Amino acid sequence: MKIVYLIVIILLVALGVYLNRSYAYIYQEIGSVGLSSPDTKRTYTTAGTGEDKTAPILYVALGDSLTAGVGTNNFQQSYPYLVAEKLANSGSAVTLKDLSVSGAKTSELISYQLAEAVGSKPSIVTLLIGVNDIHGNVSKTTFEKNYGEILKQLSQNANTKIYAISIPYIGSSTLFLPPYQLYFNYKTKEFNEIIKKLAAAYKVYYIDIYTPTVGLFMKSGPQYSTDAFHPSAEGYKLWAGVIYDYLN
């Protein structure tokens, strides 16, 4: 019987070590690559001008590294720029203002992005935030409170169309060793339910980029940049297509 107990203890210790090391591995790998935002100035960018000069669009993008385009070579490969280009090609003059900050959680978006977004009185706002809340172990209660505050303040501008974008699953199979793909996928779905509920409560548009992309992003491949976490230009192009279809 003592041998059985000893074996159980050894297995539990081994499991604990594995879980600890595989969890640490995720952030060590992401940090070792050290990707940065392709455009650090975060200034106004004219995405393109269509033929219709009477209806200019000011598009404000809020978020974290996924909105800033981390993982690409230049800002023109980020999903906000690609979406703005598509809008411009449909006939309207478009100006893009990307206020996103790499690493931002909902609390930091409130502190450093929200006031400027509201003050800009944009035609369109896209909001993609939450992946850092998940990886930063922010509670669902805190996330819901913060996200609700963001939507509340954005809703002050009655003429602004607000698009709350679901948190996409990110983390390739080479980066998230078992059981962490399952864990982070579960957390992503939990937080997305909160976003969907709040979008309905504040009567804003909800864009689901999780469902059509989760199968692909569970795998490794060209949809990922070199850190196997942030999308590549190909990955952002896929997101932009889904987002634009909702906007259009």
Secondary structure, DSSP 8 states (H G I E B T S, - for coil): -HHHHHHHHHHHHHHHHHHHHHHHHHHHHHHHH----S-SS--EEEEE--SEEEEEEEEEEEESHHHHTTTSSSGGGSHHHHHHHHHHHTTEEEEEEE---TT--HHHHHHHTHHHHHHH--SEEEEE--HHHHHTT--HHHHHHHHHHHHHHHTTSTT-EEEEE-------TTTS-TTHHHHHHHHHHHHHHHHHHHHHHTT-EEE--STTTHHHHTS-STTB-TTSSSB-HHHHHHHHHHHHHHH-
